[in-house]
Amino acid sequence: MNLQKHEGIIDMEREYIEILTNAIQEYFGNYEFDELCGRFCLTVEFLGKHPNRQKLATKLITQDHDNHRKFLELIVPKLVRRCEDRILNSTWDANIFDEQMLPQLKSLQNFLAEKKPSDNRTQTKLVNLNFTAEEQLAQFMSKCKTVLTIVDRQIGKTTFECLKKVQTPIRLLTRPNNQDMAAGIEGLVDEFRKNGHEIETRCLLRLNDRFIVFNGRCWMANRSLVDVGKATLSLIECVDTQSLLVKEIARRWREAKTN
């Protein structure tokens, strides 16, 4: 195996370690998880007063032991089901984190199913994206398979042109505008809904950053969607901070006022 491929596998494993750690902390209580670990003779070490889930997740992903494989075969489907149940039985306000976690858990399932001792996997290359035209961004958005969440300080006609190919529900979090602008945006939202789209908009005064979240991934944008076509829109994927950012966006969404 060449060095580049080896580094790619390590990066992929690091990503799945984080996914597994976050999912265990979110969907398993301490008592239940410790009892499951006991069945497979797995020891949960402590970091101070708290169980070190990440250290266990690291061993489960990187060490190919029989009891590790059987343990993952038990808990990962449970994590997927619990994530799906929470989405089905909660409101949009409460399940932003779960909607982004679900495709990540399914990706983890696929990773584990395809994992072989020869380890012939390759890593999907993460690329920062640039868009110079509305149609380019609309095509990118059309790949959305989950709820699409957009945090943007400005919205306008171009925003909705970029979202026209999205087939899933959309959450749009923005800043409040003056009365005239608000009336214009309300008209754009109504027209967008008439064209068959499901969208909810909310306003939050303290809003400085711009994010796009879907399919278990999160990007930071250098400018608002309304500027596409006038200037280059760059999206930088937030990999290491994805989980924290999604939780913060969910908190802001709950705090925001409904339009």
LINFENKA-V338948 format. One record per residue. N is the residue number from 1. RES is the residue in three letters. OMEGA is omega in radians with two decimals (none if undefined). D_FIRST is the distance of its C-alpha to the first C-alpha in Angstrom with 1 decimal. Layout:
BEGIN
n | res | omega | d_first
N | RES | OMEGA | D_FIRST
N | RES | OMEGA | D_FIRST
END
This chain:
BEGIN
n | res | omega | d_first
1 | MET | -3.12 | 0.0
2 | ASN | -3.04 | 3.8
3 | LEU | -3.10 | 6.7
4 | GLN | 3.13 | 8.4
5 | LYS | 3.13 | 6.6
6 | HIS | 3.11 | 6.5
7 | GLU | 3.10 | 10.1
8 | GLY | 3.11 | 11.0
9 | ILE | 3.12 | 10.5
10 | ILE | 3.11 | 12.5
11 | ASP | 3.13 | 15.1
12 | MET | 3.12 | 15.5
13 | GLU | 3.11 | 16.1
14 | ARG | 3.12 | 18.5
15 | GLU | -3.12 | 20.4
16 | TYR | 3.03 | 20.8
17 | ILE | 3.13 | 22.0
18 | GLU | 3.12 | 24.6
19 | ILE | -3.12 | 25.7
20 | LEU | 3.13 | 26.1
21 | THR | -3.12 | 28.0
22 | ASN | -3.11 | 30.3
23 | ALA | 3.11 | 31.0
24 | ILE | -3.12 | 31.8
25 | GLN | -3.06 | 34.2
26 | GLU | -2.93 | 35.8
27 | TYR | 3.08 | 36.3
28 | PHE | 2.96 | 36.8
29 | GLY | -3.09 | 39.6
30 | ASN | -3.08 | 39.0
31 | TYR | -3.12 | 41.1
32 | GLU | -3.09 | 39.5
33 | PHE | 3.12 | 35.9
34 | ASP | 3.12 | 36.8
35 | GLU | 3.10 | 38.4
36 | LEU | 3.11 | 35.4
37 | CYS | -3.14 | 33.2
38 | GLY | 3.13 | 35.7
39 | ARG | -3.06 | 35.4
40 | PHE | 3.11 | 31.8
41 | CYS | 3.10 | 32.4
42 | LEU | -3.12 | 30.5
43 | THR | 3.07 | 32.0
44 | VAL | 3.11 | 32.5
45 | GLU | -3.10 | 32.8
46 | PHE | 3.02 | 35.1
47 | LEU | -2.98 | 34.8
48 | GLY | -3.14 | 38.5
49 | LYS | -3.01 | 40.5
50 | HIS | 3.10 | 37.9
51 | PRO | -3.10 | 35.1
52 | ASN | -3.12 | 31.7
53 | ARG | -3.09 | 30.1
54 | GLN | 3.14 | 27.1
55 | LYS | 3.09 | 26.1
56 | LEU | 3.12 | 26.4
57 | ALA | 3.12 | 24.5
58 | THR | 3.12 | 21.6
59 | LYS | -3.10 | 21.7
60 | LEU | -3.09 | 22.1
61 | ILE | -2.98 | 19.1
62 | THR | -3.11 | 16.5
63 | GLN | -3.02 | 17.9
64 | ASP | 3.09 | 17.7
65 | HIS | -3.09 | 21.1
66 | ASP | -3.12 | 23.7
67 | ASN | 3.06 | 26.3
68 | HIS | -3.14 | 24.0
69 | ARG | -3.11 | 23.2
70 | LYS | 3.12 | 26.9
71 | PHE | 3.12 | 28.0
72 | LEU | 3.11 | 25.9
73 | GLU | 3.09 | 27.2
74 | LEU | -2.94 | 30.7
75 | ILE | -3.06 | 30.7
76 | VAL | 3.05 | 28.6
77 | PRO | 3.09 | 31.1
78 | LYS | 3.13 | 33.9
79 | LEU | 3.12 | 32.6
80 | VAL | -3.12 | 32.4
81 | ARG | -3.12 | 35.9
82 | ARG | 3.07 | 37.4
83 | CYS | 3.13 | 36.0
84 | GLU | -3.14 | 37.5
85 | ASP | -3.14 | 40.7
86 | ARG | 3.11 | 41.2
87 | ILE | -3.10 | 40.8
88 | LEU | -3.00 | 43.3
89 | ASN | 3.09 | 45.8
90 | SER | -3.12 | 45.8
91 | THR | 3.07 | 46.8
92 | TRP | -3.08 | 44.8
93 | ASP | -2.95 | 45.9
94 | ALA | -2.94 | 44.1
95 | ASN | 3.10 | 40.9
96 | ILE | 3.14 | 39.0
97 | PHE | -3.09 | 36.4
98 | ASP | -3.13 | 36.1
99 | GLU | 3.09 | 35.8
100 | GLN | 3.13 | 32.8
101 | MET | -3.04 | 31.3
102 | LEU | 3.12 | 31.6
103 | PRO | 3.08 | 29.0
104 | GLN | 3.11 | 26.6
105 | LEU | 3.12 | 27.3
106 | LYS | 3.04 | 26.8
107 | SER | 3.08 | 23.5
108 | LEU | 3.08 | 22.6
109 | GLN | 3.14 | 24.0
110 | ASN | 3.12 | 21.8
111 | PHE | -3.12 | 18.7
112 | LEU | -3.14 | 19.8
113 | ALA | -3.08 | 20.8
114 | GLU | -3.06 | 17.5
115 | LYS | 3.14 | 15.4
116 | LYS | 3.13 | 14.0
117 | PRO | -3.14 | 12.6
118 | SER | 3.04 | 9.5
119 | ASP | -3.12 | 9.1
120 | ASN | -3.11 | 8.6
121 | ARG | 3.01 | 10.7
122 | THR | -3.10 | 11.1
123 | GLN | 3.00 | 13.7
124 | THR | -3.08 | 17.1
125 | LYS | 3.11 | 17.9
126 | LEU | -3.07 | 21.0
127 | VAL | 2.99 | 23.5
128 | ASN | -2.94 | 26.9
129 | LEU | 3.09 | 29.4
130 | ASN | -3.12 | 32.6
131 | PHE | -3.14 | 35.6
132 | THR | -3.09 | 38.6
133 | ALA | -3.14 | 40.5
134 | GLU | -3.06 | 41.7
135 | GLU | 3.09 | 40.3
136 | GLN | -3.13 | 36.7
137 | LEU | 3.11 | 36.9
138 | ALA | 3.12 | 38.7
139 | GLN | 3.09 | 35.9
140 | PHE | -3.13 | 33.4
141 | MET | -3.10 | 35.8
142 | SER | 3.14 | 36.2
143 | LYS | -3.09 | 32.7
144 | CYS | 3.11 | 34.1
145 | LYS | 3.12 | 34.1
146 | THR | 2.98 | 35.5
147 | VAL | 3.12 | 38.5
148 | LEU | 3.10 | 38.2
149 | THR | 3.13 | 39.3
150 | ILE | 3.02 | 40.3
151 | VAL | -3.05 | 41.7
152 | ASP | -3.09 | 43.6
153 | ARG | -3.14 | 46.6
154 | GLN | 2.99 | 48.1
155 | ILE | -3.12 | 48.4
156 | GLY | -3.08 | 50.2
157 | LYS | -3.13 | 50.4
158 | THR | 3.11 | 47.1
159 | THR | -3.07 | 45.4
160 | PHE | 3.03 | 46.5
161 | GLU | 3.13 | 45.7
162 | CYS | -3.09 | 42.0
163 | LEU | -2.97 | 42.2
164 | LYS | -3.10 | 44.1
165 | LYS | -3.13 | 41.1
166 | VAL | -3.11 | 40.2
167 | GLN | -3.11 | 41.1
168 | THR | 3.11 | 40.6
169 | PRO | -3.09 | 42.9
170 | ILE | 2.97 | 42.8
171 | ARG | -3.11 | 43.7
172 | LEU | -3.13 | 44.9
173 | LEU | -3.05 | 45.7
174 | THR | 3.07 | 47.7
175 | ARG | 3.03 | 50.5
176 | PRO | 3.13 | 54.1
177 | ASN | 3.06 | 55.9
178 | ASN | -2.97 | 59.6
179 | GLN | -3.12 | 61.8
180 | ASP | 3.13 | 61.8
181 | MET | -3.14 | 58.0
182 | ALA | 3.12 | 57.6
183 | ALA | 3.12 | 60.0
184 | GLY | 3.13 | 58.0
185 | ILE | 3.10 | 54.7
186 | GLU | 3.10 | 56.3
187 | GLY | 3.11 | 57.4
188 | LEU | 3.12 | 53.9
189 | VAL | 3.12 | 52.5
190 | ASP | 3.14 | 55.3
191 | GLU | 3.13 | 54.6
192 | PHE | 3.12 | 50.9
193 | ARG | 3.12 | 51.8
194 | LYS | 3.12 | 54.3
195 | ASN | 3.00 | 51.4
196 | GLY | -3.11 | 49.9
197 | HIS | 3.06 | 47.5
198 | GLU | -3.06 | 47.4
199 | ILE | 3.01 | 47.4
200 | GLU | 3.12 | 48.6
201 | THR | 3.07 | 49.3
202 | ARG | -3.08 | 50.0
203 | CYS | 3.09 | 51.1
204 | LEU | -3.06 | 50.3
205 | LEU | -3.09 | 52.1
206 | ARG | -3.09 | 49.4
207 | LEU | -3.05 | 46.6
208 | ASN | -3.06 | 44.8
209 | ASP | 3.11 | 41.2
210 | ARG | -3.11 | 39.8
211 | PHE | 3.00 | 37.1
212 | ILE | -3.06 | 35.8
213 | VAL | 3.00 | 34.4
214 | PHE | 3.12 | 33.2
215 | ASN | 3.10 | 30.5
216 | GLY | -3.12 | 29.5
217 | ARG | -3.07 | 28.8
218 | CYS | 3.11 | 31.0
219 | TRP | 2.99 | 31.6
220 | MET | -3.11 | 34.0
221 | ALA | -3.13 | 36.2
222 | ASN | 3.13 | 37.8
223 | ARG | -3.12 | 41.0
224 | SER | 3.12 | 42.9
225 | LEU | -3.12 | 42.4
226 | VAL | -3.10 | 45.9
227 | ASP | -3.13 | 44.8
228 | VAL | -3.08 | 42.3
229 | GLY | 3.07 | 43.7
230 | LYS | 3.14 | 45.5
231 | ALA | -3.11 | 42.5
232 | THR | 3.04 | 38.7
233 | LEU | 3.12 | 37.5
234 | SER | 3.08 | 34.1
235 | LEU | 3.11 | 32.2
236 | ILE | -3.10 | 29.8
237 | GLU | 3.10 | 27.8
238 | CYS | -3.04 | 28.5
239 | VAL | -3.08 | 25.4
240 | ASP | -3.07 | 26.0
241 | THR | -3.02 | 29.7
242 | GLN | -3.08 | 29.8
243 | SER | -3.14 | 31.3
244 | LEU | -3.12 | 33.9
245 | LEU | -3.13 | 34.9
246 | VAL | 3.10 | 35.4
247 | LYS | 3.13 | 37.6
248 | GLU | 3.10 | 39.6
249 | ILE | 3.10 | 40.1
250 | ALA | 3.11 | 41.3
251 | ARG | 3.13 | 43.7
252 | ARG | 3.13 | 45.1
253 | TRP | 3.12 | 45.5
254 | ARG | -3.11 | 47.6
255 | GLU | -3.01 | 49.6
256 | ALA | 3.11 | 50.3
257 | LYS | 3.12 | 53.5
258 | THR | 3.09 | 53.5
259 | ASN | none | 54.9
END
